[in-house]
Amino acid sequence: MFYYDPVCGRKVNRNKAYARVEYESETYYLCCPKCQAEFEKEPEKHIKKGKHKKHRHH
């Protein structure tokens, strides 16, 4: 099953995700250390974001 990284919008396989973060009873799958750090710093910003920005480092 695939999920979308809430920071960059990249499609992430939950079994191959770089990180899994629990926030307010929801699980978020992140593709890389940069996205994990951004999400953990400001989770609300990324959860409520309408359009996902693209990665610059992939």
Contact map, one row per residue, 1 for C-alpha under 8 A:
1110000000001100000000000000000000000000000000000000000000
1111000000111100000000000000000000000000000000000000000000
1111100000111100000000000000100000000000000000000000000000
0111110011110000000000000000110000000000000000000000000000
0011111111110000000000000001111000100000000000000000000000
0001111110000000000000000001110000000010000001100001000000
0000111110000000000000000000010000100110000001000001100000
0000111111000000000000000000000000100000000000000001111000
0001111111100000000000000000000000000000000000000001110000
0001100111110000000000000000001000000000000000000000010000
0111100011111000000000000000000000000000000000000000000000
0111100001111101100000000000111000000000000000000000000000
1110000000111111100000000000000000000000000000000000000000
1110000000011111100000000000100000000000000000000000000000
0000000000001111100000000000000000000000000000000000000000
0000000000011111110000000000000000000000000000000000000000
0000000000011111111100000000111100000000000000000000000000
0000000000000001111100000000111110000000000000000000000000
0000000000000000111110000000111110010000000000000000000000
0000000000000000111111000011110000000000000000000000000000
0000000000000000001111100011110000000000000000000000000000
0000000000000000000111111111000000000000000000000000000000
0000000000000000000011111111000000000000001000000000000000
0000000000000000000001111100000000000000000000000000000000
0000000000000000000001111110000000000000000000000000000000
0000000000000000000001111111000000000000000000000000000000
0000000000000000000111101111100000000000000000000000000000
0000110000000000000111100111110000000000000000000000000000
0011110000010100111110000011111000000000000000000000000000
0001111000010000111110000001111110110000000000000000000000
0000100001010000111000000000111110110000000000000000000000
0000000000000000111000000000011111110000000000000000000000
0000000000000000011000000000011111111000000000000000000000
0000000000000000000000000000000111111100000000000000000000
0000101100000000000000000000011111111110000000000000000000
0000000000000000001000000000011111111111000000000000000000
0000000000000000000000000000000011111111100000000000000000
0000001000000000000000000000000001111111111000000000000000
0000011000000000000000000000000000111111111001000000000000
0000000000000000000000000000000000011111111000000000000000
0000000000000000000000000000000000001111111000000000000000
0000000000000000000000000000000000000111111111000000000000
0000000000000000000000100000000000000111111111100000000000
0000000000000000000000000000000000000000011111110000000000
0000000000000000000000000000000000000000011111111000000000
0000011000000000000000000000000000000010011111111000000000
0000010000000000000000000000000000000000001111111000000000
0000000000000000000000000000000000000000000111111100000000
0000000000000000000000000000000000000000000011111111000000
0000000000000000000000000000000000000000000000011111000000
0000000000000000000000000000000000000000000000001111100000
0000011110000000000000000000000000000000000000001111110000
0000001110000000000000000000000000000000000000000011111000
0000000111000000000000000000000000000000000000000001111100
0000000100000000000000000000000000000000000000000000111111
0000000000000000000000000000000000000000000000000000011111
0000000000000000000000000000000000000000000000000000001111
0000000000000000000000000000000000000000000000000000001111
